[in-house]
Amino acid sequence: MKKLILIIGFIFILFIGCSNTSDKVTITTDRTTYNPSMSSIQGIRISPNFETKKSYEDLIYHWETSDGEFIGKGKEVKNQGEAVIWSSVVNEKIAEIKDPFDIKVEVIGSESKKVLATAKLTITPNNGSYEIKK
């Protein structure tokens, strides 16, 4: 009987420990390519889509890029889920970006400061243009 209780307890612990989190964030963009020489286009509008079955008071969306910048914000932005616009124009000059890089977003619980979900997209330079890969 003790063995049965131990086995059931062990299975219960495994079940709880391996349960999948229901928090997920994805990133959407308004375009799949961007060329900074196109004067009518500021940059790439990037939006988070957070899906959860839980209830959270306030969330912080922490955006980071290693290349280019978020217009008017720099390489790092914290907001409440609004879209950001990434551009390869830095200090009014087109940056020379040669290698692919990632834009990352973390969704953080404002009270717990715990990262609830993360996502990234890759931007690849291609002869003066930039291609988005998710």
N, CA, C and O atoms as a GROMACS GRO file, in nm:
protein
  536
    1MET      N    1   0.082  -0.119   0.000
    1MET     CA    2   0.000   0.000   0.000
    1MET      C    3   0.087   0.126   0.000
    1MET      O    4   0.055   0.224  -0.067
    2LYS      N    5   0.199   0.123   0.077
    2LYS     CA    6   0.289   0.238   0.081
    2LYS      C    7   0.348   0.263  -0.057
    2LYS      O    8   0.364   0.378  -0.099
    3LYS      N    9   0.382   0.154  -0.128
    3LYS     CA   10   0.440   0.168  -0.261
    3LYS      C   11   0.340   0.235  -0.356
    3LYS      O   12   0.377   0.320  -0.436
    4LEU      N   13   0.214   0.196  -0.346
    4LEU     CA   14   0.111   0.254  -0.431
    4LEU      C   15   0.096   0.404  -0.404
    4LEU      O   16   0.085   0.483  -0.497
    5ILE      N   17   0.097   0.442  -0.278
    5ILE     CA   18   0.087   0.584  -0.242
    5ILE      C   19   0.209   0.660  -0.293
    5ILE      O   20   0.196   0.771  -0.345
    6LEU      N   21   0.328   0.600  -0.279
    6LEU     CA   22   0.449   0.665  -0.329
    6LEU      C   23   0.445   0.681  -0.480
    6LEU      O   24   0.482   0.786  -0.533
    7ILE      N   25   0.400   0.579  -0.550
    7ILE     CA   26   0.392   0.584  -0.697
    7ILE      C   27   0.293   0.691  -0.741
    7ILE      O   28   0.322   0.770  -0.830
    8ILE      N   29   0.176   0.694  -0.677
    8ILE     CA   30   0.076   0.794  -0.712
    8ILE      C   31   0.129   0.935  -0.681
    8ILE      O   32   0.109   1.027  -0.760
    9GLY      N   33   0.195   0.951  -0.568
    9GLY     CA   34   0.254   1.080  -0.533
    9GLY      C   35   0.360   1.123  -0.633
    9GLY      O   36   0.366   1.239  -0.671
   10PHE      N   37   0.444   1.029  -0.674
   10PHE     CA   38   0.549   1.057  -0.772
   10PHE      C   39   0.488   1.099  -0.905
   10PHE      O   40   0.532   1.197  -0.965
   11ILE      N   41   0.387   1.028  -0.950
   11ILE     CA   42   0.320   1.062  -1.076
   11ILE      C   43   0.255   1.200  -1.065
   11ILE      O   44   0.261   1.278  -1.160
   12PHE      N   45   0.194   1.229  -0.953
   12PHE     CA   46   0.131   1.359  -0.931
   12PHE      C   47   0.235   1.471  -0.940
   12PHE      O   48   0.210   1.573  -1.003
   13ILE      N   49   0.350   1.452  -0.877
   13ILE     CA   50   0.458   1.552  -0.882
   13ILE      C   51   0.508   1.570  -1.024
   13ILE      O   52   0.531   1.682  -1.068
   14LEU      N   53   0.525   1.460  -1.096
   14LEU     CA   54   0.567   1.469  -1.236
   14LEU      C   55   0.465   1.546  -1.319
   14LEU      O   56   0.501   1.630  -1.401
   15PHE      N   57   0.339   1.516  -1.298
   15PHE     CA   58   0.232   1.582  -1.372
   15PHE      C   59   0.234   1.733  -1.348
   15PHE      O   60   0.222   1.811  -1.442
   16ILE      N   61   0.249   1.773  -1.225
   16ILE     CA   62   0.251   1.916  -1.191
   16ILE      C   63   0.377   1.981  -1.246
   16ILE      O   64   0.371   2.091  -1.302
   17GLY      N   65   0.490   1.916  -1.231
   17GLY     CA   66   0.617   1.972  -1.277
   17GLY      C   67   0.627   1.983  -1.427
   17GLY      O   68   0.697   2.070  -1.478
   18CYS      N   69   0.559   1.896  -1.499
   18CYS     CA   70   0.568   1.895  -1.644
   18CYS      C   71   0.449   1.964  -1.711
   18CYS      O   72   0.438   1.964  -1.833
   19SER      N   73   0.362   2.022  -1.632
   19SER     CA   74   0.246   2.086  -1.693
   19SER      C   75   0.290   2.205  -1.775
   19SER      O   76   0.380   2.279  -1.736
   20ASN      N   77   0.227   2.222  -1.888
   20ASN     CA   78   0.261   2.327  -1.982
   20ASN      C   79   0.206   2.461  -1.934
   20ASN      O   80   0.092   2.468  -1.887
   21THR      N   81   0.285   2.565  -1.946
   21THR     CA   82   0.236   2.697  -1.910
   21THR      C   83   0.135   2.743  -2.015
   21THR      O   84   0.149   2.710  -2.133
   22SER      N   85   0.037   2.817  -1.973
   22SER     CA   86  -0.064   2.863  -2.067
   22SER      C   87  -0.032   3.002  -2.120
   22SER      O   88  -0.109   3.057  -2.198
   23ASP      N   89   0.079   3.061  -2.078
   23ASP     CA   90   0.117   3.194  -2.123
   23ASP      C   91   0.201   3.184  -2.250
   23ASP      O   92   0.299   3.109  -2.255
   24LYS      N   93   0.163   3.261  -2.352
   24LYS     CA   94   0.235   3.257  -2.479
   24LYS      C   95   0.230   3.395  -2.543
   24LYS      O   96   0.125   3.461  -2.541
   25VAL      N   97   0.342   3.439  -2.598
   25VAL     CA   98   0.344   3.565  -2.672
   25VAL      C   99   0.397   3.537  -2.812
   25VAL      O  100   0.493   3.462  -2.829
   26THR      N  101   0.334   3.598  -2.910
   26THR     CA  102   0.382   3.592  -3.047
   26THR      C  103   0.400   3.736  -3.096
   26THR      O  104   0.347   3.830  -3.036
   27ILE      N  105   0.474   3.750  -3.204
   27ILE     CA  106   0.501   3.882  -3.260
   27ILE      C  107   0.444   3.888  -3.400
   27ILE      O  108   0.463   3.797  -3.480
   28THR      N  109   0.373   3.997  -3.430
   28THR     CA  110   0.326   4.021  -3.566
   28THR      C  111   0.389   4.150  -3.617
   28THR      O  112   0.421   4.241  -3.540
   29THR      N  113   0.406   4.157  -3.748
   29THR     CA  114   0.462   4.276  -3.812
   29THR      C  115   0.369   4.322  -3.923
   29THR      O  116   0.288   4.245  -3.974
   30ASP      N  117   0.382   4.448  -3.960
   30ASP     CA  118   0.298   4.502  -4.066
   30ASP      C  119   0.355   4.477  -4.205
   30ASP      O  120   0.292   4.514  -4.305
   31ARG      N  121   0.471   4.417  -4.213
   31ARG     CA  122   0.532   4.388  -4.343
   31ARG      C  123   0.635   4.277  -4.327
   31ARG      O  124   0.676   4.245  -4.215
   32THR      N  125   0.675   4.219  -4.438
   32THR     CA  126   0.776   4.112  -4.434
   32THR      C  127   0.912   4.162  -4.483
   32THR      O  128   1.014   4.096  -4.461
   33THR      N  129   0.914   4.278  -4.550
   33THR     CA  130   1.040   4.339  -4.592
   33THR      C  131   1.034   4.489  -4.566
   33THR      O  132   0.926   4.548  -4.557
   34TYR      N  133   1.151   4.548  -4.553
   34TYR     CA  134   1.161   4.692  -4.526
   34TYR      C  135   1.288   4.744  -4.590
   34TYR      O  136   1.393   4.682  -4.580
   35ASN      N  137   1.276   4.860  -4.655
   35ASN     CA  138   1.391   4.926  -4.713
   35ASN      C  139   1.392   5.070  -4.662
   35ASN      O  140   1.297   5.144  -4.688
   36PRO      N  141   1.496   5.111  -4.590
   36PRO     CA  142   1.497   5.245  -4.531
   36PRO      C  143   1.496   5.357  -4.634
   36PRO      O  144   1.464   5.471  -4.600
   37SER      N  145   1.530   5.328  -4.758
   37SER     CA  146   1.529   5.434  -4.860
   37SER      C  147   1.388   5.462  -4.912
   37SER      O  148   1.369   5.557  -4.988
   38MET      N  149   1.291   5.382  -4.872
   38MET     CA  150   1.151   5.407  -4.909
   38MET      C  151   1.100   5.518  -4.817
   38MET      O  152   1.071   5.493  -4.700
   39SER      N  153   1.090   5.638  -4.868
   39SER     CA  154   1.063   5.755  -4.783
   39SER      C  155   0.928   5.751  -4.714
   39SER      O  156   0.911   5.816  -4.610
   40SER      N  157   0.832   5.678  -4.766
   40SER     CA  158   0.699   5.679  -4.704
   40SER      C  159   0.686   5.580  -4.589
   40SER      O  160   0.586   5.581  -4.518
   41ILE      N  161   0.786   5.496  -4.570
   41ILE     CA  162   0.778   5.394  -4.465
   41ILE      C  163   0.879   5.426  -4.356
   41ILE      O  164   1.000   5.432  -4.381
   42GLN      N  165   0.829   5.447  -4.234
   42GLN     CA  166   0.918   5.478  -4.120
   42GLN      C  167   1.004   5.360  -4.080
   42GLN      O  168   1.123   5.376  -4.055
   43GLY      N  169   0.944   5.243  -4.075
   43GLY     CA  170   1.012   5.124  -4.029
   43GLY      C  171   0.915   5.007  -4.024
   43GLY      O  172   0.815   5.006  -4.095
   44ILE      N  173   0.946   4.911  -3.941
   44ILE     CA  174   0.862   4.791  -3.928
   44ILE      C  175   0.781   4.804  -3.799
   44ILE      O  176   0.838   4.813  -3.690
   45ARG      N  177   0.649   4.805  -3.812
   45ARG     CA  178   0.561   4.809  -3.694
   45ARG      C  179   0.552   4.667  -3.639
   45ARG      O  180   0.515   4.574  -3.710
   46ILE      N  181   0.588   4.653  -3.511
   46ILE     CA  182   0.594   4.522  -3.446
   46ILE      C  183   0.498   4.523  -3.327
   46ILE      O  184   0.504   4.611  -3.242
   47SER      N  185   0.410   4.424  -3.323
   47SER     CA  186   0.308   4.417  -3.217
   47SER      C  187   0.316   4.284  -3.144
   47SER      O  188   0.340   4.180  -3.205
   48PRO      N  189   0.295   4.287  -3.012
   48PRO     CA  190   0.290   4.162  -2.935
   48PRO      C  191   0.147   4.110  -2.927
   48PRO      O  192   0.052   4.187  -2.925
   49ASN      N  193   0.134   3.979  -2.923
   49ASN     CA  194   0.003   3.915  -2.902
   49ASN      C  195   0.020   3.817  -2.787
   49ASN      O  196   0.077   3.709  -2.804
   50PHE      N  197  -0.029   3.855  -2.670
   50PHE     CA  198  -0.013   3.773  -2.550
   50PHE      C  199  -0.139   3.692  -2.528
   50PHE      O  200  -0.250   3.747  -2.521
   51GLU      N  201  -0.122   3.560  -2.516
   51GLU     CA  202  -0.234   3.469  -2.491
   51GLU      C  203  -0.213   3.401  -2.356
   51GLU      O  204  -0.105   3.349  -2.328
   52THR      N  205  -0.317   3.403  -2.275
   52THR     CA  206  -0.308   3.339  -2.144
   52THR      C  207  -0.447   3.297  -2.099
   52THR      O  208  -0.548   3.352  -2.141
   53LYS      N  209  -0.449   3.199  -2.012
   53LYS     CA  210  -0.574   3.156  -1.950
   53LYS      C  211  -0.584   3.213  -1.808
   53LYS      O  212  -0.683   3.192  -1.738
   54LYS      N  213  -0.480   3.285  -1.769
   54LYS     CA  214  -0.474   3.342  -1.634
   54LYS      C  215  -0.517   3.489  -1.639
   54LYS      O  216  -0.534   3.547  -1.746
   55SER      N  217  -0.533   3.546  -1.522
   55SER     CA  218  -0.568   3.688  -1.512
   55SER      C  219  -0.452   3.762  -1.448
   55SER      O  220  -0.408   3.728  -1.338
   56TYR      N  221  -0.404   3.865  -1.517
   56TYR     CA  222  -0.294   3.946  -1.465
   56TYR      C  223  -0.340   4.091  -1.454
   56TYR      O  224  -0.414   4.139  -1.540
   57GLU      N  225  -0.297   4.159  -1.350
   57GLU     CA  226  -0.332   4.300  -1.331
   57GLU      C  227  -0.268   4.386  -1.440
   57GLU      O  228  -0.337   4.440  -1.527
   58ASP      N  229  -0.138   4.398  -1.434
   58ASP     CA  230  -0.064   4.480  -1.529
   58ASP      C  231   0.051   4.398  -1.583
   58ASP      O  232   0.110   4.316  -1.512
   59LEU      N  233   0.082   4.420  -1.709
   59LEU     CA  234   0.193   4.350  -1.772
   59LEU      C  235   0.291   4.452  -1.828
   59LEU      O  236   0.252   4.561  -1.870
   60ILE      N  237   0.417   4.415  -1.826
   60ILE     CA  238   0.522   4.498  -1.886
   60ILE      C  239   0.575   4.421  -2.006
   60ILE      O  240   0.607   4.302  -1.996
   61TYR      N  241   0.585   4.488  -2.120
   61TYR     CA  242   0.642   4.430  -2.240
   61TYR      C  243   0.780   4.492  -2.258
   61TYR      O  244   0.793   4.613  -2.274
   62HIS      N  245   0.882   4.408  -2.255
   62HIS     CA  246   1.020   4.454  -2.262
   62HIS      C  247   1.077   4.414  -2.398
   62HIS      O  248   1.099   4.296  -2.425
   63TRP      N  249   1.100   4.513  -2.484
   63TRP     CA  250   1.151   4.492  -2.619
   63TRP      C  251   1.300   4.523  -2.622
   63TRP      O  252   1.346   4.617  -2.558
   64GLU      N  253   1.376   4.442  -2.698
   64GLU     CA  254   1.520   4.466  -2.714
   64GLU      C  255   1.563   4.435  -2.856
   64GLU      O  256   1.514   4.341  -2.918
   65THR      N  257   1.654   4.517  -2.907
   65THR     CA  258   1.718   4.491  -3.036
   65THR      C  259   1.867   4.522  -3.021
   65THR      O  260   1.905   4.612  -2.946
   66SER      N  261   1.949   4.448  -3.093
   66SER     CA  262   2.093   4.476  -3.088
   66SER      C  263   2.135   4.568  -3.202
   66SER      O  264   2.238   4.634  -3.193
   67ASP      N  265   2.055   4.575  -3.307
   67ASP     CA  266   2.087   4.658  -3.423
   67ASP      C  267   1.969   4.746  -3.459
   67ASP      O  268   1.854   4.712  -3.432
   68GLY      N  269   1.999   4.861  -3.520
   68GLY     CA  270   1.892   4.957  -3.547
   68GLY      C  271   1.838   5.009  -3.416
   68GLY      O  272   1.905   5.002  -3.313
   69GLU      N  273   1.716   5.061  -3.420
   69GLU     CA  274   1.654   5.107  -3.296
   69GLU      C  275   1.504   5.118  -3.312
   69GLU      O  276   1.451   5.117  -3.423
   70PHE      N  277   1.437   5.127  -3.199
   70PHE     CA  278   1.294   5.154  -3.198
   70PHE      C  279   1.279   5.305  -3.207
   70PHE      O  280   1.336   5.379  -3.126
   71ILE      N  281   1.204   5.352  -3.305
   71ILE     CA  282   1.195   5.495  -3.333
   71ILE      C  283   1.156   5.573  -3.208
   71ILE      O  284   1.054   5.546  -3.144
   72GLY      N  285   1.240   5.669  -3.175
   72GLY     CA  286   1.215   5.756  -3.061
   72GLY      C  287   1.242   5.693  -2.925
   72GLY      O  288   1.220   5.758  -2.823
   73LYS      N  289   1.288   5.568  -2.923
   73LYS     CA  290   1.304   5.498  -2.794
   73LYS      C  291   1.444   5.441  -2.773
   73LYS      O  292   1.484   5.422  -2.658
   74GLY      N  293   1.518   5.414  -2.878
   74GLY     CA  294   1.649   5.351  -2.864
   74GLY      C  295   1.642   5.200  -2.884
   74GLY      O  296   1.552   5.150  -2.951
   75LYS      N  297   1.738   5.129  -2.827
   75LYS     CA  298   1.749   4.984  -2.847
   75LYS      C  299   1.665   4.903  -2.749
   75LYS      O  300   1.655   4.781  -2.763
   76GLU      N  301   1.605   4.969  -2.652
   76GLU     CA  302   1.527   4.898  -2.550
   76GLU      C  303   1.402   4.979  -2.517
   76GLU      O  304   1.409   5.101  -2.500
   77VAL      N  305   1.289   4.910  -2.508
   77VAL     CA  306   1.161   4.975  -2.477
   77VAL      C  307   1.086   4.891  -2.375
   77VAL      O  308   1.083   4.769  -2.385
   78LYS      N  309   1.027   4.958  -2.277
   78LYS     CA  310   0.933   4.892  -2.186
   78LYS      C  311   0.801   4.966  -2.200
   78LYS      O  312   0.795   5.088  -2.185
   79ASN      N  313   0.692   4.890  -2.228
   79ASN     CA  314   0.561   4.952  -2.239
   79ASN      C  315   0.453   4.855  -2.192
   79ASN      O  316   0.484   4.750  -2.135
   80GLN      N  317   0.328   4.888  -2.215
   80GLN     CA  318   0.216   4.805  -2.169
   80GLN      C  319   0.155   4.723  -2.282
   80GLN      O  320   0.040   4.679  -2.272
   81GLY      N  321   0.229   4.702  -2.390
   81GLY     CA  322   0.182   4.617  -2.499
   81GLY      C  323   0.153   4.690  -2.628
   81GLY      O  324   0.101   4.631  -2.722
   82GLU      N  325   0.187   4.818  -2.632
   82GLU     CA  326   0.168   4.892  -2.756
   82GLU      C  327   0.269   4.845  -2.860
   82GLU      O  328   0.374   4.791  -2.827
   83ALA      N  329   0.235   4.867  -2.987
   83ALA     CA  330   0.326   4.835  -3.096
   83ALA      C  331   0.448   4.927  -3.089
   83ALA      O  332   0.439   5.040  -3.040
   84VAL      N  333   0.561   4.877  -3.137
   84VAL     CA  334   0.682   4.956  -3.150
   84VAL      C  335   0.719   4.959  -3.297
   84VAL      O  336   0.676   4.872  -3.374
   85ILE      N  337   0.798   5.057  -3.336
   85ILE     CA  338   0.843   5.064  -3.475
   85ILE      C  339   0.994   5.055  -3.476
   85ILE      O  340   1.063   5.138  -3.416
   86TRP      N  341   1.046   4.953  -3.545
   86TRP     CA  342   1.191   4.934  -3.557
   86TRP      C  343   1.237   4.997  -3.688
   86TRP      O  344   1.167   4.989  -3.789
   87SER      N  345   1.354   5.059  -3.685
   87SER     CA  346   1.412   5.117  -3.805
   87SER      C  347   1.563   5.097  -3.804
   87SER      O  348   1.625   5.085  -3.698
   88SER      N  349   1.620   5.093  -3.924
   88SER     CA  350   1.766   5.084  -3.934
   88SER      C  351   1.829   5.223  -3.934
   88SER      O  352   1.951   5.236  -3.944
   89VAL      N  353   1.747   5.326  -3.922
   89VAL     CA  354   1.797   5.463  -3.914
   89VAL      C  355   1.825   5.496  -3.767
   89VAL      O  356   1.736   5.494  -3.683
   90VAL      N  357   1.952   5.527  -3.739
   90VAL     CA  358   1.996   5.560  -3.603
   90VAL      C  359   2.064   5.697  -3.609
   90VAL      O  360   2.156   5.717  -3.687
   91ASN      N  361   2.019   5.790  -3.526
   91ASN     CA  362   2.073   5.927  -3.525
   91ASN      C  363   2.070   5.989  -3.665
   91ASN      O  364   2.166   6.053  -3.708
   92GLU      N  365   1.959   5.968  -3.734
   92GLU     CA  366   1.932   6.022  -3.868
   92GLU      C  367   2.025   5.969  -3.976
   92GLU      O  368   2.036   6.029  -4.083
   93LYS      N  369   2.093   5.858  -3.950
   93LYS     CA  370   2.179   5.793  -4.049
   93LYS      C  371   2.139   5.647  -4.061
   93LYS      O  372   2.103   5.584  -3.961
   94ILE      N  373   2.146   5.594  -4.182
   94ILE     CA  374   2.115   5.453  -4.202
   94ILE      C  375   2.231   5.370  -4.148
   94ILE      O  376   2.345   5.385  -4.194
   95ALA      N  377   2.203   5.284  -4.053
   95ALA     CA  378   2.306   5.199  -3.993
   95ALA      C  379   2.350   5.092  -4.093
   95ALA      O  380   2.270   5.045  -4.174
   96GLU      N  381   2.476   5.056  -4.086
   96GLU     CA  382   2.527   4.948  -4.171
   96GLU      C  383   2.515   4.817  -4.095
   96GLU      O  384   2.600   4.783  -4.013
   97ILE      N  385   2.408   4.746  -4.123
   97ILE     CA  386   2.383   4.618  -4.055
   97ILE      C  387   2.409   4.508  -4.157
   97ILE      O  388   2.344   4.503  -4.261
   98LYS      N  389   2.503   4.421  -4.126
   98LYS     CA  390   2.542   4.318  -4.222
   98LYS      C  391   2.496   4.178  -4.184
   98LYS      O  392   2.480   4.092  -4.271
   99ASP      N  393   2.475   4.155  -4.056
   99ASP     CA  394   2.441   4.021  -4.010
   99ASP      C  395   2.298   4.016  -3.957
   99ASP      O  396   2.245   4.116  -3.908
  100PRO      N  397   2.234   3.898  -3.968
  100PRO     CA  398   2.100   3.883  -3.909
  100PRO      C  399   2.104   3.909  -3.759
  100PRO      O  400   2.206   3.884  -3.693
  101PHE      N  401   1.995   3.959  -3.706
  101PHE     CA  402   1.985   3.986  -3.562
  101PHE      C  403   1.842   3.961  -3.518
  101PHE      O  404   1.751   3.949  -3.600
  102ASP      N  405   1.823   3.954  -3.387
  102ASP     CA  406   1.691   3.925  -3.331
  102ASP      C  407   1.633   4.048  -3.262
  102ASP      O  408   1.705   4.130  -3.205
  103ILE      N  409   1.502   4.056  -3.268
  103ILE     CA  410   1.426   4.148  -3.183
  103ILE      C  411   1.351   4.058  -3.087
  103ILE      O  412   1.282   3.965  -3.128
  104LYS      N  413   1.364   4.087  -2.959
  104LYS     CA  414   1.306   4.001  -2.856
  104LYS      C  415   1.206   4.080  -2.773
  104LYS      O  416   1.224   4.198  -2.745
  105VAL      N  417   1.098   4.011  -2.733
  105VAL     CA  418   1.003   4.070  -2.639
  105VAL      C  419   0.983   3.973  -2.524
  105VAL      O  420   0.970   3.852  -2.544
  106GLU      N  421   0.980   4.028  -2.404
  106GLU     CA  422   0.947   3.951  -2.283
  106GLU      C  423   0.821   4.012  -2.224
  106GLU      O  424   0.808   4.135  -2.216
  107VAL      N  425   0.729   3.927  -2.183
  107VAL     CA  426   0.611   3.974  -2.111
  107VAL      C  427   0.638   3.946  -1.963
  107VAL      O  428   0.664   3.832  -1.925
  108ILE      N  429   0.631   4.050  -1.882
  108ILE     CA  430   0.670   4.042  -1.741
  108ILE      C  431   0.552   4.083  -1.653
  108ILE      O  432   0.486   4.183  -1.679
  109GLY      N  433   0.528   4.005  -1.550
  109GLY     CA  434   0.427   4.043  -1.452
  109GLY      C  435   0.476   4.163  -1.374
  109GLY      O  436   0.586   4.159  -1.318
  110SER      N  437   0.399   4.269  -1.367
  110SER     CA  438   0.448   4.392  -1.304
  110SER      C  439   0.468   4.377  -1.154
  110SER      O  440   0.557   4.440  -1.097
  111GLU      N  441   0.388   4.295  -1.089
  111GLU     CA  442   0.404   4.276  -0.944
  111GLU      C  443   0.511   4.173  -0.912
  111GLU      O  444   0.597   4.196  -0.827
  112SER      N  445   0.506   4.059  -0.980
  112SER     CA  446   0.601   3.951  -0.950
  112SER      C  447   0.737   3.972  -1.014
  112SER      O  448   0.836   3.913  -0.970
  113LYS      N  449   0.743   4.054  -1.119
  113LYS     CA  450   0.866   4.076  -1.198
  113LYS      C  451   0.911   3.946  -1.266
  113LYS      O  452   1.026   3.936  -1.308
  114LYS      N  453   0.823   3.850  -1.275
  114LYS     CA  454   0.853   3.721  -1.336
  114LYS      C  455   0.827   3.728  -1.487
  114LYS      O  456   0.727   3.784  -1.531
  115VAL      N  457   0.920   3.671  -1.566
  115VAL     CA  458   0.901   3.664  -1.711
  115VAL      C  459   0.797   3.555  -1.738
  115VAL      O  460   0.817   3.439  -1.705
  116LEU      N  461   0.686   3.595  -1.798
  116LEU     CA  462   0.575   3.503  -1.823
  116LEU      C  463   0.586   3.436  -1.959
  116LEU      O  464   0.546   3.321  -1.975
  117ALA      N  465   0.641   3.508  -2.058
  117ALA     CA  466   0.654   3.453  -2.192
  117ALA      C  467   0.757   3.536  -2.270
  117ALA      O  468   0.776   3.654  -2.241
  118THR      N  469   0.821   3.473  -2.368
  118THR     CA  470   0.916   3.543  -2.454
  118THR      C  471   0.893   3.502  -2.598
  118THR      O  472   0.841   3.394  -2.627
  119ALA      N  473   0.933   3.590  -2.688
  119ALA     CA  474   0.928   3.559  -2.831
  119ALA      C  475   1.036   3.642  -2.900
  119ALA      O  476   1.083   3.742  -2.846
  120LYS      N  477   1.073   3.599  -3.018
  120LYS     CA  478   1.170   3.676  -3.095
  120LYS      C  479   1.139   3.661  -3.243
  120LYS      O  480   1.074   3.566  -3.286
  121LEU      N  481   1.187   3.758  -3.319
  121LEU     CA  482   1.184   3.746  -3.464
  121LEU      C  483   1.322   3.784  -3.512
  121LEU      O  484   1.393   3.861  -3.447
  122THR      N  485   1.360   3.731  -3.627
  122THR     CA  486   1.491   3.756  -3.683
  122THR      C  487   1.477   3.848  -3.803
  122THR      O  488   1.390   3.828  -3.888
  123ILE      N  489   1.562   3.948  -3.810
  123ILE     CA  490   1.567   4.038  -3.924
  123ILE      C  491   1.699   4.013  -3.996
  123ILE      O  492   1.806   4.015  -3.935
  124THR      N  493   1.688   3.989  -4.126
  124THR     CA  494   1.805   3.957  -4.207
  124THR      C  495   1.829   4.066  -4.311
  124THR      O  496   1.741   4.093  -4.393
  125PRO      N  497   1.947   4.131  -4.308
  125PRO     CA  498   1.979   4.230  -4.411
  125PRO      C  499   1.995   4.161  -4.547
  125PRO      O  500   2.048   4.051  -4.555
  126ASN      N  501   1.949   4.229  -4.654
  126ASN     CA  502   1.958   4.173  -4.788
  126ASN      C  503   1.970   4.288  -4.888
  126ASN      O  504   1.869   4.340  -4.935
  127ASN      N  505   2.093   4.326  -4.921
  127ASN     CA  506   2.120   4.430  -5.021
  127ASN      C  507   2.046   4.560  -4.992
  127ASN      O  508   1.979   4.613  -5.081
  128GLY      N  509   2.056   4.611  -4.873
  128GLY     CA  510   1.992   4.738  -4.838
  128GLY      C  511   1.851   4.725  -4.785
  128GLY      O  512   1.796   4.820  -4.730
  129SER      N  513   1.791   4.608  -4.802
  129SER     CA  514   1.658   4.582  -4.748
  129SER      C  515   1.671   4.490  -4.627
  129SER      O  516   1.778   4.437  -4.599
  130TYR      N  517   1.560   4.472  -4.557
  130TYR     CA  518   1.558   4.385  -4.439
  130TYR      C  519   1.439   4.292  -4.451
  130TYR      O  520   1.326   4.335  -4.478
  131GLU      N  521   1.464   4.163  -4.430
  131GLU     CA  522   1.359   4.061  -4.437
  131GLU      C  523   1.330   4.009  -4.297
  131GLU      O  524   1.421   3.983  -4.218
  132ILE      N  525   1.201   3.993  -4.267
  132ILE     CA  526   1.159   3.946  -4.136
  132ILE      C  527   1.133   3.797  -4.141
  132ILE      O  528   1.061   3.748  -4.228
  133LYS      N  529   1.193   3.724  -4.047
  133LYS     CA  530   1.171   3.580  -4.036
  133LYS      C  531   1.126   3.551  -3.895
  133LYS      O  532   1.190   3.590  -3.798
  134LYS      N  533   1.014   3.481  -3.883
  134LYS     CA  534   0.959   3.449  -3.750
  134LYS      C  535   0.990   3.307  -3.713
  134LYS      O  536   0.952   3.262  -3.604
   0.00000   0.00000   0.00000
